[in-house]
């Protein structure tokens, strides 16, 4: 018999990541502002869930001093 995979019961799934905007982008460059907006963040302390792709990871890395990854 084949082993069945169980879906996660709580938290994020393996293919997603939750990002929270925690520091204002006042004084940051325009490309950092566009990266924050590209992640779908519109206001401080907002949490969004995005697919965990290399593109998303690169965006998070670029503005790592402005955002945090939450569980």
C-alpha positions in Angstrom: 0.0 0.0 0.0 1.2 3.5 -0.8 1.7 5.9 2.1 -0.7 8.8 2.1 0.4 12.3 2.7 -1.5 14.3 5.3 -2.4 17.9 4.7 -1.0 20.4 7.3 -3.6 21.1 9.9 -2.5 24.6 10.9 0.1 27.2 9.9 1.2 27.7 6.3 1.4 25.0 3.7 4.8 24.0 2.4 4.4 26.1 -0.7 3.5 29.4 0.9 5.1 32.0 3.1 3.5 34.7 5.3 5.2 38.1 5.1 4.6 41.0 7.5 5.6 44.6 6.8 7.1 45.9 10.1 9.3 49.0 9.2 8.3 52.0 7.2 10.0 52.6 3.9 10.4 56.3 4.4 13.9 57.1 3.2 14.2 54.0 1.1 14.8 53.9 -2.6 12.0 53.7 -5.1 12.9 50.1 -6.1 12.4 49.0 -2.4 9.1 50.7 -2.3 8.0 48.9 -5.5 9.2 45.6 -4.0 7.0 46.2 -0.9 4.1 47.0 -3.2 4.9 44.0 -5.4 4.6 41.7 -2.4 1.1 43.0 -2.0 1.7 45.0 1.2 -0.3 48.2 1.5 0.1 49.2 5.1 2.3 48.6 8.1 1.8 45.5 10.1 -0.2 43.9 7.3 0.4 40.2 6.7 0.1 38.6 3.3 0.5 35.0 2.2 2.5 34.4 -1.0 3.7 31.4 -2.9 7.2 30.3 -1.8 9.0 30.7 -5.1 12.5 31.9 -5.9 11.1 35.2 -7.1 9.2 35.8 -3.9 12.3 34.8 -1.8 14.4 37.3 -3.8 11.8 40.1 -3.1 11.8 39.2 0.6 15.6 39.2 0.7 15.8 42.6 -1.0 13.6 44.3 1.7 14.6 41.9 4.6 15.2 44.9 6.9 11.6 46.1 6.4 9.7 42.8 6.6 9.6 39.7 8.6 8.4 36.2 7.8 5.8 35.0 10.3 4.7 31.4 11.1 
